[in-house]
Amino acid sequence: MNTSYENRAHENPASDRLLRGALRANAGFSGICGITALAAADSLAASLGIQDPAILPVQGVSLVCFSGLLVWIATRKEIKRGIALAIVVMDLLWVATTAVPLLLSGWLTGGGTAVVLVLAAIVTTFAGLQYAGVRQLKGRPTEQHVA
């Protein structure tokens, strides 16, 4: 049995292409951000206006782990709807619990505010793309309209 991603990708219906692509893009972006946070915590904290640089390595480890999880999910033969929806929720929770409080704190420099706004927009975009991908999955229940 060959388990390489390339071979499994051909077995997957076209309906999951958007979801897999969004998960892979999210994984790459999260991994890069995590490694950057680990490698440059002190200088990033100073330039962004984050008062405690110890937050960044914690965030970095979390992002690297999240990236690995996304790669694992994206390379499964079948992506479960519930798991994909959980990733969408996790992305939106990151924006709500990390980006929004940082923006409202008044701690960030002008550049820090811009960076956090861009990160929040990117993460929200990933959530939207992933949600759209979930909706395209084959066999999804039909939409029901509530009167």
N, CA, C and O atoms as CSV, one atom per row, in Angstrom:
chain,resi,resn,atom,element,x,y,z
A,1,MET,N,N,0.846,-1.183,0.000
A,1,MET,CA,C,0.000,0.000,0.000
A,1,MET,C,C,0.887,1.242,0.000
A,1,MET,O,O,1.742,1.403,0.871
A,2,ASN,N,N,0.684,2.092,-0.954
A,2,ASN,CA,C,1.457,3.317,-1.049
A,2,ASN,C,C,0.699,4.420,-0.328
A,2,ASN,O,O,-0.467,4.679,-0.626
A,3,THR,N,N,1.365,5.067,0.624
A,3,THR,CA,C,0.680,6.094,1.415
A,3,THR,C,C,1.207,7.497,1.140
A,3,THR,O,O,0.931,8.417,1.911
A,4,SER,N,N,1.943,7.677,0.082
A,4,SER,CA,C,2.463,9.020,-0.190
A,4,SER,C,C,1.327,9.965,-0.534
A,4,SER,O,O,0.305,9.557,-1.087
A,5,TYR,N,N,1.516,11.219,-0.203
A,5,TYR,CA,C,0.484,12.226,-0.452
A,5,TYR,C,C,0.160,12.307,-1.938
A,5,TYR,O,O,-1.004,12.449,-2.310
A,6,GLU,N,N,1.175,12.220,-2.787
A,6,GLU,CA,C,0.942,12.376,-4.214
A,6,GLU,C,C,-0.034,11.323,-4.720
A,6,GLU,O,O,-0.918,11.639,-5.516
A,7,ASN,N,N,0.108,10.088,-4.278
A,7,ASN,CA,C,-0.791,9.045,-4.737
A,7,ASN,C,C,-2.180,9.196,-4.136
A,7,ASN,O,O,-3.177,8.973,-4.823
A,8,ARG,N,N,-2.259,9.564,-2.890
A,8,ARG,CA,C,-3.552,9.733,-2.253
A,8,ARG,C,C,-4.302,10.927,-2.829
A,8,ARG,O,O,-5.532,10.923,-2.865
A,9,ALA,N,N,-3.595,11.930,-3.271
A,9,ALA,CA,C,-4.254,13.114,-3.822
A,9,ALA,C,C,-5.091,12.736,-5.039
A,9,ALA,O,O,-6.140,13.336,-5.274
A,10,HIS,N,N,-4.642,11.745,-5.820
A,10,HIS,CA,C,-5.389,11.338,-7.002
A,10,HIS,C,C,-6.649,10.556,-6.642
A,10,HIS,O,O,-7.574,10.472,-7.449
A,11,GLU,N,N,-6.696,9.985,-5.447
A,11,GLU,CA,C,-7.863,9.228,-5.014
A,11,GLU,C,C,-8.959,10.149,-4.483
A,11,GLU,O,O,-10.115,9.738,-4.394
A,12,ASN,N,N,-8.622,11.357,-4.137
A,12,ASN,CA,C,-9.576,12.265,-3.513
A,12,ASN,C,C,-10.426,12.945,-4.566
A,12,ASN,O,O,-9.941,13.296,-5.642
A,13,PRO,N,N,-11.698,13.128,-4.248
A,13,PRO,CA,C,-12.554,13.823,-5.214
A,13,PRO,C,C,-12.128,15.277,-5.366
A,13,PRO,O,O,-11.534,15.872,-4.467
A,14,ALA,N,N,-12.448,15.826,-6.525
A,14,ALA,CA,C,-12.117,17.227,-6.775
A,14,ALA,C,C,-12.802,18.146,-5.793
A,14,ALA,O,O,-12.373,19.284,-5.601
A,15,SER,N,N,-13.877,17.661,-5.158
A,15,SER,CA,C,-14.634,18.514,-4.246
A,15,SER,C,C,-13.852,18.904,-2.996
A,15,SER,O,O,-14.258,19.817,-2.279
A,16,ASP,N,N,-12.736,18.226,-2.724
A,16,ASP,CA,C,-11.973,18.594,-1.523
A,16,ASP,C,C,-10.708,19.384,-1.847
A,16,ASP,O,O,-9.891,19.643,-0.963
A,17,ARG,N,N,-10.549,19.761,-3.090
A,17,ARG,CA,C,-9.337,20.472,-3.508
A,17,ARG,C,C,-9.162,21.813,-2.796
A,17,ARG,O,O,-8.065,22.133,-2.339
A,18,LEU,N,N,-10.231,22.593,-2.701
A,18,LEU,CA,C,-10.159,23.893,-2.035
A,18,LEU,C,C,-9.795,23.723,-0.564
A,18,LEU,O,O,-8.942,24.443,-0.045
A,19,LEU,N,N,-10.430,22.786,0.098
A,19,LEU,CA,C,-10.153,22.554,1.516
A,19,LEU,C,C,-8.707,22.127,1.728
A,19,LEU,O,O,-8.029,22.656,2.608
A,20,ARG,N,N,-8.232,21.186,0.940
A,20,ARG,CA,C,-6.843,20.735,1.087
A,20,ARG,C,C,-5.856,21.863,0.815
A,20,ARG,O,O,-4.869,22.020,1.534
A,21,GLY,N,N,-6.125,22.640,-0.216
A,21,GLY,CA,C,-5.238,23.760,-0.538
A,21,GLY,C,C,-5.217,24.802,0.567
A,21,GLY,O,O,-4.158,25.318,0.921
A,22,ALA,N,N,-6.392,25.110,1.112
A,22,ALA,CA,C,-6.468,26.099,2.195
A,22,ALA,C,C,-5.767,25.577,3.449
A,22,ALA,O,O,-5.080,26.335,4.134
A,23,LEU,N,N,-5.932,24.300,3.751
A,23,LEU,CA,C,-5.247,23.723,4.917
A,23,LEU,C,C,-3.731,23.745,4.731
A,23,LEU,O,O,-2.993,24.062,5.664
A,24,ARG,N,N,-3.269,23.410,3.527
A,24,ARG,CA,C,-1.817,23.426,3.267
A,24,ARG,C,C,-1.261,24.844,3.341
A,24,ARG,O,O,-0.192,25.063,3.909
A,25,ALA,N,N,-1.983,25.806,2.770
A,25,ALA,CA,C,-1.527,27.197,2.834
A,25,ALA,C,C,-1.490,27.684,4.286
A,25,ALA,O,O,-0.540,28.349,4.698
A,26,ASN,N,N,-2.515,27.352,5.045
A,26,ASN,CA,C,-2.576,27.716,6.461
A,26,ASN,C,C,-1.408,27.075,7.210
A,26,ASN,O,O,-0.780,27.714,8.054
A,27,ALA,N,N,-1.123,25.814,6.897
A,27,ALA,CA,C,-0.007,25.113,7.545
A,27,ALA,C,C,1.319,25.808,7.251
A,27,ALA,O,O,2.129,26.023,8.153
A,28,GLY,N,N,1.533,26.156,5.994
A,28,GLY,CA,C,2.785,26.827,5.628
A,28,GLY,C,C,2.925,28.173,6.313
A,28,GLY,O,O,3.979,28.495,6.863
A,29,PHE,N,N,1.862,28.955,6.276
A,29,PHE,CA,C,1.890,30.276,6.903
A,29,PHE,C,C,2.079,30.160,8.414
A,29,PHE,O,O,2.883,30.888,8.996
A,30,SER,N,N,1.342,29.249,9.050
A,30,SER,CA,C,1.462,29.064,10.503
A,30,SER,C,C,2.857,28.607,10.882
A,30,SER,O,O,3.417,29.070,11.876
A,31,GLY,N,N,3.424,27.698,10.092
A,31,GLY,CA,C,4.777,27.217,10.367
A,31,GLY,C,C,5.817,28.318,10.259
A,31,GLY,O,O,6.697,28.437,11.111
A,32,ILE,N,N,5.714,29.122,9.213
A,32,ILE,CA,C,6.649,30.243,9.029
A,32,ILE,C,C,6.523,31.235,10.182
A,32,ILE,O,O,7.528,31.688,10.729
A,33,CYS,N,N,5.294,31.568,10.545
A,33,CYS,CA,C,5.080,32.503,11.661
A,33,CYS,C,C,5.613,31.924,12.970
A,33,CYS,O,O,6.222,32.636,13.767
A,34,GLY,N,N,5.381,30.635,13.185
A,34,GLY,CA,C,5.861,30.002,14.404
A,34,GLY,C,C,7.374,29.981,14.499
A,34,GLY,O,O,7.939,30.288,15.549
A,35,ILE,N,N,8.023,29.626,13.425
A,35,ILE,CA,C,9.494,29.594,13.406
A,35,ILE,C,C,10.050,31.000,13.591
A,35,ILE,O,O,11.038,31.192,14.301
A,36,THR,N,N,9.423,31.975,12.958
A,36,THR,CA,C,9.861,33.363,13.117
A,36,THR,C,C,9.717,33.807,14.573
A,36,THR,O,O,10.614,34.445,15.124
A,37,ALA,N,N,8.591,33.469,15.190
A,37,ALA,CA,C,8.377,33.839,16.597
A,37,ALA,C,C,9.406,33.172,17.503
A,37,ALA,O,O,9.850,33.776,18.480
A,38,LEU,N,N,9.784,31.953,17.197
A,38,LEU,CA,C,10.797,31.251,17.999
A,38,LEU,C,C,12.190,31.831,17.791
A,38,LEU,O,O,12.955,31.992,18.742
A,39,ALA,N,N,12.511,32.141,16.542
A,39,ALA,CA,C,13.870,32.575,16.216
A,39,ALA,C,C,14.147,34.032,16.565
A,39,ALA,O,O,15.295,34.395,16.821
A,40,ALA,N,N,13.124,34.863,16.581
A,40,ALA,CA,C,13.358,36.305,16.740
A,40,ALA,C,C,12.434,36.927,17.788
A,40,ALA,O,O,11.978,38.057,17.618
A,41,ALA,N,N,12.160,36.204,18.859
A,41,ALA,CA,C,11.195,36.673,19.859
A,41,ALA,C,C,11.539,38.049,20.417
A,41,ALA,O,O,10.678,38.928,20.455
A,42,ASP,N,N,12.763,38.249,20.844
A,42,ASP,CA,C,13.131,39.521,21.471
A,42,ASP,C,C,13.008,40.704,20.515
A,42,ASP,O,O,12.427,41.732,20.862
A,43,SER,N,N,13.557,40.554,19.312
A,43,SER,CA,C,13.501,41.673,18.371
A,43,SER,C,C,12.076,41.915,17.869
A,43,SER,O,O,11.679,43.062,17.662
A,44,LEU,N,N,11.304,40.839,17.672
A,44,LEU,CA,C,9.904,41.017,17.275
A,44,LEU,C,C,9.114,41.730,18.363
A,44,LEU,O,O,8.358,42.661,18.086
A,45,ALA,N,N,9.295,41.286,19.598
A,45,ALA,CA,C,8.562,41.906,20.714
A,45,ALA,C,C,8.858,43.396,20.785
A,45,ALA,O,O,7.949,44.207,20.960
A,46,ALA,N,N,10.129,43.755,20.649
A,46,ALA,CA,C,10.510,45.164,20.725
A,46,ALA,C,C,9.913,45.974,19.575
A,46,ALA,O,O,9.406,47.076,19.786
A,47,SER,N,N,9.971,45.432,18.366
A,47,SER,CA,C,9.482,46.199,17.218
A,47,SER,C,C,7.954,46.254,17.154
A,47,SER,O,O,7.387,47.209,16.624
A,48,LEU,N,N,7.291,45.226,17.694
A,48,LEU,CA,C,5.829,45.212,17.664
A,48,LEU,C,C,5.206,45.919,18.859
A,48,LEU,O,O,4.048,46.334,18.817
A,49,GLY,N,N,5.990,46.049,19.925
A,49,GLY,CA,C,5.470,46.681,21.136
A,49,GLY,C,C,4.897,45.687,22.135
A,49,GLY,O,O,4.155,46.072,23.038
A,50,ILE,N,N,5.234,44.424,21.980
A,50,ILE,CA,C,4.755,43.394,22.915
A,50,ILE,C,C,5.627,43.469,24.163
A,50,ILE,O,O,6.850,43.347,24.084
A,51,GLN,N,N,4.997,43.668,25.301
A,51,GLN,CA,C,5.733,43.935,26.534
A,51,GLN,C,C,6.498,42.732,27.068
A,51,GLN,O,O,7.575,42.900,27.639
A,52,ASP,N,N,5.979,41.545,26.901
A,52,ASP,CA,C,6.636,40.345,27.425
A,52,ASP,C,C,7.075,39.454,26.270
A,52,ASP,O,O,6.246,38.757,25.684
A,53,PRO,N,N,8.378,39.464,25.928
A,53,PRO,CA,C,8.841,38.669,24.788
A,53,PRO,C,C,8.668,37.162,24.996
A,53,PRO,O,O,8.733,36.405,24.027
A,54,ALA,N,N,8.452,36.714,26.226
A,54,ALA,CA,C,8.267,35.280,26.484
A,54,ALA,C,C,6.985,34.749,25.848
A,54,ALA,O,O,6.839,33.541,25.663
A,55,ILE,N,N,6.065,35.636,25.517
A,55,ILE,CA,C,4.816,35.224,24.868
A,55,ILE,C,C,5.094,34.669,23.473
A,55,ILE,O,O,4.437,33.721,23.041
A,56,LEU,N,N,6.045,35.243,22.780
A,56,LEU,CA,C,6.285,34.860,21.391
A,56,LEU,C,C,6.800,33.428,21.224
A,56,LEU,O,O,6.314,32.737,20.329
A,57,PRO,N,N,7.749,32.939,22.023
A,57,PRO,CA,C,8.137,31.536,21.864
A,57,PRO,C,C,6.982,30.566,22.151
A,57,PRO,O,O,6.870,29.522,21.507
A,58,VAL,N,N,6.139,30.910,23.105
A,58,VAL,CA,C,4.973,30.064,23.390
A,58,VAL,C,C,4.060,30.046,22.169
A,58,VAL,O,O,3.595,28.990,21.740
A,59,GLN,N,N,3.816,31.220,21.625
A,59,GLN,CA,C,2.999,31.319,20.410
A,59,GLN,C,C,3.677,30.574,19.266
A,59,GLN,O,O,3.007,29.914,18.471
A,60,GLY,N,N,5.000,30.675,19.178
A,60,GLY,CA,C,5.743,29.992,18.119
A,60,GLY,C,C,5.608,28.488,18.182
A,60,GLY,O,O,5.364,27.840,17.164
A,61,VAL,N,N,5.765,27.925,19.370
A,61,VAL,CA,C,5.621,26.476,19.535
A,61,VAL,C,C,4.197,26.055,19.179
A,61,VAL,O,O,3.991,25.046,18.506
A,62,SER,N,N,3.227,26.830,19.633
A,62,SER,CA,C,1.821,26.526,19.325
A,62,SER,C,C,1.588,26.533,17.814
A,62,SER,O,O,0.918,25.648,17.283
A,63,LEU,N,N,2.133,27.520,17.134
A,63,LEU,CA,C,1.928,27.620,15.689
A,63,LEU,C,C,2.626,26.499,14.928
A,63,LEU,O,O,2.083,25.995,13.945
A,64,VAL,N,N,3.811,26.102,15.360
A,64,VAL,CA,C,4.512,25.000,14.700
A,64,VAL,C,C,3.724,23.700,14.888
A,64,VAL,O,O,3.585,22.918,13.948
A,65,CYS,N,N,3.216,23.471,16.084
A,65,CYS,CA,C,2.391,22.281,16.337
A,65,CYS,C,C,1.108,22.323,15.507
A,65,CYS,O,O,0.708,21.314,14.926
A,66,PHE,N,N,0.471,23.485,15.452
A,66,PHE,CA,C,-0.748,23.657,14.658
A,66,PHE,C,C,-0.452,23.391,13.185
A,66,PHE,O,O,-1.248,22.754,12.494
A,67,SER,N,N,0.679,23.871,12.710
A,67,SER,CA,C,1.089,23.645,11.337
A,67,SER,C,C,1.211,22.148,11.044
A,67,SER,O,O,0.740,21.670,10.012
A,68,GLY,N,N,1.839,21.427,11.948
A,68,GLY,CA,C,1.964,19.981,11.782
A,68,GLY,C,C,0.610,19.287,11.734
A,68,GLY,O,O,0.393,18.382,10.927
A,69,LEU,N,N,-0.296,19.717,12.603
A,69,LEU,CA,C,-1.645,19.161,12.611
A,69,LEU,C,C,-2.339,19.416,11.269
A,69,LEU,O,O,-2.984,18.521,10.724
A,70,LEU,N,N,-2.209,20.618,10.744
A,70,LEU,CA,C,-2.843,20.952,9.469
A,70,LEU,C,C,-2.284,20.106,8.326
A,70,LEU,O,O,-3.034,19.653,7.461
A,71,VAL,N,N,-0.981,19.896,8.322
A,71,VAL,CA,C,-0.373,19.047,7.287
A,71,VAL,C,C,-0.923,17.628,7.399
A,71,VAL,O,O,-1.272,17.005,6.397
A,72,TRP,N,N,-0.995,17.134,8.616
A,72,TRP,CA,C,-1.505,15.775,8.827
A,72,TRP,C,C,-2.934,15.664,8.319
A,72,TRP,O,O,-3.269,14.707,7.621
A,73,ILE,N,N,-3.781,16.631,8.660
A,73,ILE,CA,C,-5.184,16.601,8.226
A,73,ILE,C,C,-5.269,16.689,6.699
A,73,ILE,O,O,-6.021,15.944,6.071
A,74,ALA,N,N,-4.499,17.594,6.112
A,74,ALA,CA,C,-4.565,17.817,4.667
A,74,ALA,C,C,-4.086,16.615,3.859
A,74,ALA,O,O,-4.437,16.486,2.686
A,75,THR,N,N,-3.296,15.737,4.462
A,75,THR,CA,C,-2.758,14.593,3.731
A,75,THR,C,C,-3.512,13.294,4.003
A,75,THR,O,O,-3.088,12.235,3.539
A,76,ARG,N,N,-4.600,13.349,4.730
A,76,ARG,CA,C,-5.428,12.151,4.938
A,76,ARG,C,C,-6.201,11.848,3.665
A,76,ARG,O,O,-6.501,12.745,2.877
A,77,LYS,N,N,-6.517,10.578,3.476
A,77,LYS,CA,C,-7.304,10.180,2.311
A,77,LYS,C,C,-8.661,10.882,2.321
A,77,LYS,O,O,-9.144,11.335,1.284
A,78,GLU,N,N,-9.262,10.966,3.494
A,78,GLU,CA,C,-10.548,11.638,3.639
A,78,GLU,C,C,-10.442,12.646,4.775
A,78,GLU,O,O,-9.926,12.333,5.849
A,79,ILE,N,N,-10.924,13.831,4.536
A,79,ILE,CA,C,-10.943,14.849,5.583
A,79,ILE,C,C,-12.350,14.873,6.169
A,79,ILE,O,O,-13.329,15.112,5.462
A,80,LYS,N,N,-12.430,14.628,7.444
A,80,LYS,CA,C,-13.724,14.635,8.130
A,80,LYS,C,C,-14.220,16.074,8.253
A,80,LYS,O,O,-13.462,16.983,8.591
A,81,ARG,N,N,-15.499,16.257,7.972
A,81,ARG,CA,C,-16.096,17.588,8.049
A,81,ARG,C,C,-15.932,18.206,9.435
A,81,ARG,O,O,-15.592,19.383,9.555
A,82,GLY,N,N,-16.169,17.428,10.466
A,82,GLY,CA,C,-16.084,17.944,11.831
A,82,GLY,C,C,-14.691,18.439,12.170
A,82,GLY,O,O,-14.534,19.463,12.836
A,83,ILE,N,N,-13.683,17.717,11.716
A,83,ILE,CA,C,-12.302,18.128,11.974
A,83,ILE,C,C,-11.995,19.418,11.224
A,83,ILE,O,O,-11.385,20.334,11.776
A,84,ALA,N,N,-12.416,19.487,9.973
A,84,ALA,CA,C,-12.169,20.696,9.184
A,84,ALA,C,C,-12.894,21.899,9.793
A,84,ALA,O,O,-12.347,23.000,9.847
A,85,LEU,N,N,-14.117,21.678,10.246
A,85,LEU,CA,C,-14.848,22.774,10.889
A,85,LEU,C,C,-14.177,23.191,12.194
A,85,LEU,O,O,-14.187,24.372,12.544
A,86,ALA,N,N,-13.599,22.242,12.913
A,86,ALA,CA,C,-12.872,22.579,14.146
A,86,ALA,C,C,-11.679,23.484,13.839
A,86,ALA,O,O,-11.370,24.382,14.622
A,87,ILE,N,N,-11.014,23.260,12.720
A,87,ILE,CA,C,-9.888,24.119,12.320
A,87,ILE,C,C,-10.394,25.528,12.015
A,87,ILE,O,O,-9.757,26.512,12.389
A,88,VAL,N,N,-11.523,25.623,11.344
A,88,VAL,CA,C,-12.117,26.943,11.064
A,88,VAL,C,C,-12.374,27.668,12.383
A,88,VAL,O,O,-12.033,28.842,12.530
A,89,VAL,N,N,-12.973,26.965,13.336
A,89,VAL,CA,C,-13.268,27.564,14.642
A,89,VAL,C,C,-11.975,27.973,15.345
A,89,VAL,O,O,-11.909,29.046,15.945
A,90,MET,N,N,-10.946,27.122,15.276
A,90,MET,CA,C,-9.659,27.458,15.917
A,90,MET,C,C,-9.072,28.732,15.328
A,90,MET,O,O,-8.561,29.579,16.060
A,91,ASP,N,N,-9.145,28.870,14.014
A,91,ASP,CA,C,-8.624,30.081,13.378
A,91,ASP,C,C,-9.392,31.317,13.849
A,91,ASP,O,O,-8.794,32.340,14.183
A,92,LEU,N,N,-10.708,31.213,13.873
A,92,LEU,CA,C,-11.513,32.357,14.305
A,92,LEU,C,C,-11.300,32.663,15.788
A,92,LEU,O,O,-11.313,33.824,16.196
A,93,LEU,N,N,-11.105,31.618,16.588
A,93,LEU,CA,C,-10.812,31.837,18.010
A,93,LEU,C,C,-9.463,32.521,18.188
A,93,LEU,O,O,-9.305,33.341,19.093
A,94,TRP,N,N,-8.487,32.196,17.338
A,94,TRP,CA,C,-7.183,32.875,17.434
A,94,TRP,C,C,-7.376,34.370,17.208
A,94,TRP,O,O,-6.836,35.194,17.947
A,95,VAL,N,N,-8.146,34.708,16.187
A,95,VAL,CA,C,-8.380,36.129,15.914
A,95,VAL,C,C,-9.069,36.778,17.111
A,95,VAL,O,O,-8.682,37.865,17.540
A,96,ALA,N,N,-10.086,36.113,17.646
A,96,ALA,CA,C,-10.871,36.692,18.744
A,96,ALA,C,C,-10.092,36.771,20.049
A,96,ALA,O,O,-10.279,37.714,20.817
A,97,THR,N,N,-9.222,35.799,20.316
A,97,THR,CA,C,-8.548,35.753,21.622
A,97,THR,C,C,-7.116,36.265,21.612
A,97,THR,O,O,-6.532,36.479,22.674
A,98,THR,N,N,-6.551,36.462,20.448
A,98,THR,CA,C,-5.174,36.954,20.366
A,98,THR,C,C,-5.115,38.303,19.674
A,98,THR,O,O,-4.651,39.284,20.254
A,99,ALA,N,N,-5.579,38.354,18.450
A,99,ALA,CA,C,-5.454,39.586,17.678
A,99,ALA,C,C,-6.290,40.717,18.268
A,99,ALA,O,O,-5.788,41.824,18.464
A,100,VAL,N,N,-7.548,40.447,18.547
A,100,VAL,CA,C,-8.421,41.508,19.054
A,100,VAL,C,C,-7.922,42.062,20.390
A,100,VAL,O,O,-7.822,43.281,20.527
A,101,PRO,N,N,-7.603,41.217,21.386
A,101,PRO,CA,C,-7.086,41.784,22.644
A,101,PRO,C,C,-5.796,42.583,22.452
A,101,PRO,O,O,-5.617,43.627,23.078
A,102,LEU,N,N,-4.900,42.100,21.594
A,102,LEU,CA,C,-3.669,42.858,21.349
A,102,LEU,C,C,-3.983,44.222,20.745
A,102,LEU,O,O,-3.394,45.231,21.135
A,103,LEU,N,N,-4.902,44.249,19.802
A,103,LEU,CA,C,-5.254,45.515,19.159
A,103,LEU,C,C,-5.916,46.473,20.138
A,103,LEU,O,O,-5.721,47.685,20.049
A,104,LEU,N,N,-6.689,45.944,21.062
A,104,LEU,CA,C,-7.388,46.795,22.020
A,104,LEU,C,C,-6.522,47.189,23.221
A,104,LEU,O,O,-6.884,48.092,23.975
A,105,SER,N,N,-5.392,46.523,23.397
A,105,SER,CA,C,-4.560,46.748,24.576
A,105,SER,C,C,-3.867,48.105,24.586
A,105,SER,O,O,-3.590,48.647,25.656
A,106,GLY,N,N,-3.586,48.652,23.425
A,106,GLY,CA,C,-2.834,49.896,23.341
A,106,GLY,C,C,-1.335,49.686,23.514
A,106,GLY,O,O,-0.583,50.660,23.543
A,107,TRP,N,N,-0.884,48.441,23.630
A,107,TRP,CA,C,0.535,48.153,23.828
A,107,TRP,C,C,1.336,48.225,22.541
A,107,TRP,O,O,2.524,48.547,22.558
A,108,LEU,N,N,0.692,47.928,21.437
A,108,LEU,CA,C,1.428,47.756,20.187
A,108,LEU,C,C,1.903,49.086,19.605
A,108,LEU,O,O,1.264,50.126,19.766
A,109,THR,N,N,3.032,49.013,18.933
A,109,THR,CA,C,3.505,50.155,18.157
A,109,THR,C,C,2.620,50.275,16.914
A,109,THR,O,O,1.793,49.402,16.649
A,110,GLY,N,N,2.795,51.342,16.168
A,110,GLY,CA,C,2.050,51.475,14.916
A,110,GLY,C,C,2.318,50.301,13.987
A,110,GLY,O,O,1.399,49.753,13.377
A,111,GLY,N,N,3.579,49.925,13.887
A,111,GLY,CA,C,3.949,48.771,13.062
A,111,GLY,C,C,3.367,47.481,13.611
A,111,GLY,O,O,2.931,46.615,12.853
A,112,GLY,N,N,3.363,47.355,14.929
A,112,GLY,CA,C,2.784,46.174,15.562
A,112,GLY,C,C,1.297,46.052,15.278
A,112,GLY,O,O,0.789,44.961,15.019
A,113,THR,N,N,0.607,47.181,15.330
A,113,THR,CA,C,-0.823,47.186,15.021
A,113,THR,C,C,-1.050,46.747,13.578
A,113,THR,O,O,-1.944,45.948,13.300
A,114,ALA,N,N,-0.240,47.272,12.663
A,114,ALA,CA,C,-0.369,46.895,11.253
A,114,ALA,C,C,-0.112,45.405,11.054
A,114,ALA,O,O,-0.842,44.743,10.318
A,115,VAL,N,N,0.911,44.882,11.699
A,115,VAL,CA,C,1.236,43.455,11.569
A,115,VAL,C,C,0.096,42.598,12.103
A,115,VAL,O,O,-0.313,41.639,11.449
A,116,VAL,N,N,-0.416,42.926,13.269
A,116,VAL,CA,C,-1.495,42.139,13.859
A,116,VAL,C,C,-2.757,42.223,12.996
A,116,VAL,O,O,-3.458,41.223,12.840
A,117,LEU,N,N,-3.055,43.389,12.437
A,117,LEU,CA,C,-4.212,43.512,11.536
A,117,LEU,C,C,-4.050,42.631,10.300
A,117,LEU,O,O,-4.995,41.970,9.869
A,118,VAL,N,N,-2.853,42.630,9.740
A,118,VAL,CA,C,-2.595,41.794,8.556
A,118,VAL,C,C,-2.700,40.316,8.930
A,118,VAL,O,O,-3.321,39.539,8.206
A,119,LEU,N,N,-2.099,39.924,10.051
A,119,LEU,CA,C,-2.193,38.526,10.486
A,119,LEU,C,C,-3.643,38.114,10.708
A,119,LEU,O,O,-4.053,37.031,10.290
A,120,ALA,N,N,-4.416,38.968,11.360
A,120,ALA,CA,C,-5.823,38.657,11.609
A,120,ALA,C,C,-6.587,38.514,10.289
A,120,ALA,O,O,-7.437,37.633,10.157
A,121,ALA,N,N,-6.292,39.367,9.325
A,121,ALA,CA,C,-6.956,39.280,8.021
A,121,ALA,C,C,-6.588,37.984,7.301
A,121,ALA,O,O,-7.442,37.342,6.689
A,122,ILE,N,N,-5.320,37.607,7.377
A,122,ILE,CA,C,-4.875,36.369,6.722
A,122,ILE,C,C,-5.528,35.154,7.382
A,122,ILE,O,O,-6.029,34.267,6.692
A,123,VAL,N,N,-5.523,35.113,8.698
A,123,VAL,CA,C,-6.115,33.974,9.416
A,123,VAL,C,C,-7.619,33.901,9.149
A,123,VAL,O,O,-8.167,32.811,8.983
A,124,THR,N,N,-8.279,35.039,9.107
A,124,THR,CA,C,-9.711,35.062,8.798
A,124,THR,C,C,-9.959,34.574,7.373
A,124,THR,O,O,-10.940,33.876,7.117
A,125,THR,N,N,-9.079,34.937,6.453
A,125,THR,CA,C,-9.185,34.458,5.072
A,125,THR,C,C,-9.028,32.944,5.012
A,125,THR,O,O,-9.787,32.268,4.318
A,126,PHE,N,N,-8.044,32.406,5.737
A,126,PHE,CA,C,-7.895,30.946,5.789
A,126,PHE,C,C,-9.167,30.295,6.320
A,126,PHE,O,O,-9.629,29.293,5.774
A,127,ALA,N,N,-9.730,30.858,7.374
A,127,ALA,CA,C,-10.966,30.303,7.946
A,127,ALA,C,C,-12.079,30.308,6.897
A,127,ALA,O,O,-12.811,29.328,6.757
A,128,GLY,N,N,-12.201,31.412,6.164
A,128,GLY,CA,C,-13.231,31.503,5.130
A,128,GLY,C,C,-13.023,30.506,3.998
A,128,GLY,O,O,-13.973,29.871,3.541
A,129,LEU,N,N,-11.783,30.370,3.548
A,129,LEU,CA,C,-11.479,29.408,2.485
A,129,LEU,C,C,-11.720,27.980,2.948
A,129,LEU,O,O,-12.261,27.160,2.205
A,130,GLN,N,N,-11.319,27.688,4.169
A,130,GLN,CA,C,-11.520,26.347,4.711
A,130,GLN,C,C,-13.012,26.050,4.851
A,130,GLN,O,O,-13.459,24.942,4.552
A,131,TYR,N,N,-13.775,27.032,5.303
A,131,TYR,CA,C,-15.219,26.839,5.428
A,131,TYR,C,C,-15.850,26.601,4.055
A,131,TYR,O,O,-16.702,25.725,3.899
A,132,ALA,N,N,-15.428,27.384,3.065
A,132,ALA,CA,C,-15.930,27.177,1.707
A,132,ALA,C,C,-15.562,25.779,1.218
A,132,ALA,O,O,-16.361,25.119,0.554
A,133,GLY,N,N,-14.359,25.335,1.546
A,133,GLY,CA,C,-13.934,23.988,1.176
A,133,GLY,C,C,-14.757,22.909,1.851
A,133,GLY,O,O,-15.067,21.890,1.234
A,134,VAL,N,N,-15.114,23.118,3.104
A,134,VAL,CA,C,-15.963,22.156,3.815
A,134,VAL,C,C,-17.317,22.070,3.116
A,134,VAL,O,O,-17.869,20.982,2.956
A,135,ARG,N,N,-17.838,23.194,2.711
A,135,ARG,CA,C,-19.155,23.214,2.057
A,135,ARG,C,C,-19.135,22.493,0.710
A,135,ARG,O,O,-20.171,22.029,0.235
A,136,GLN,N,N,-17.950,22.399,0.097
A,136,GLN,CA,C,-17.836,21.709,-1.191
A,136,GLN,C,C,-17.639,20.205,-1.042
A,136,GLN,O,O,-17.727,19.471,-2.026
A,137,LEU,N,N,-17.378,19.743,0.161
A,137,LEU,CA,C,-17.132,18.316,0.339
A,137,LEU,C,C,-18.311,17.500,-0.168
A,137,LEU,O,O,-19.472,17.851,0.045
A,138,LYS,N,N,-17.994,16.430,-0.828
A,138,LYS,CA,C,-19.018,15.541,-1.354
A,138,LYS,C,C,-19.789,14.920,-0.196
A,138,LYS,O,O,-19.213,14.581,0.837
A,139,GLY,N,N,-21.073,14.779,-0.377
A,139,GLY,CA,C,-21.886,14.129,0.633
A,139,GLY,C,C,-22.308,15.020,1.777
A,139,GLY,O,O,-22.814,14.533,2.788
A,140,ARG,N,N,-22.106,16.334,1.633
A,140,ARG,CA,C,-22.534,17.212,2.717
A,140,ARG,C,C,-24.055,17.245,2.765
A,140,ARG,O,O,-24.710,17.120,1.731
A,141,PRO,N,N,-24.610,17.408,3.930
A,141,PRO,CA,C,-26.068,17.469,4.013
A,141,PRO,C,C,-26.594,18.690,3.272
A,141,PRO,O,O,-25.929,19.723,3.204
A,142,THR,N,N,-27.778,18.563,2.725
A,142,THR,CA,C,-28.364,19.703,2.026
A,142,THR,C,C,-28.729,20.773,3.025
A,142,THR,O,O,-29.036,20.488,4.182
A,143,GLU,N,N,-28.692,21.989,2.572
A,143,GLU,CA,C,-29.022,23.107,3.451
A,143,GLU,C,C,-30.512,23.091,3.735
A,143,GLU,O,O,-31.329,22.813,2.857
A,144,GLN,N,N,-30.842,23.391,4.963
A,144,GLN,CA,C,-32.243,23.481,5.344
A,144,GLN,C,C,-32.531,24.921,5.716
A,144,GLN,O,O,-31.768,25.551,6.449
A,145,HIS,N,N,-33.615,25.425,5.216
A,145,HIS,CA,C,-33.987,26.792,5.513
A,145,HIS,C,C,-34.999,26.799,6.642
A,145,HIS,O,O,-35.986,26.063,6.626
A,146,VAL,N,N,-34.732,27.640,7.613
A,146,VAL,CA,C,-35.652,27.767,8.751
A,146,VAL,C,C,-36.632,28.877,8.429
A,146,VAL,O,O,-36.244,29.987,8.063
A,147,ALA,N,N,-37.909,28.558,8.574
A,147,ALA,CA,C,-38.942,29.544,8.276
A,147,ALA,C,C,-39.117,30.507,9.410
A,147,ALA,O,O,-39.951,31.410,9.330
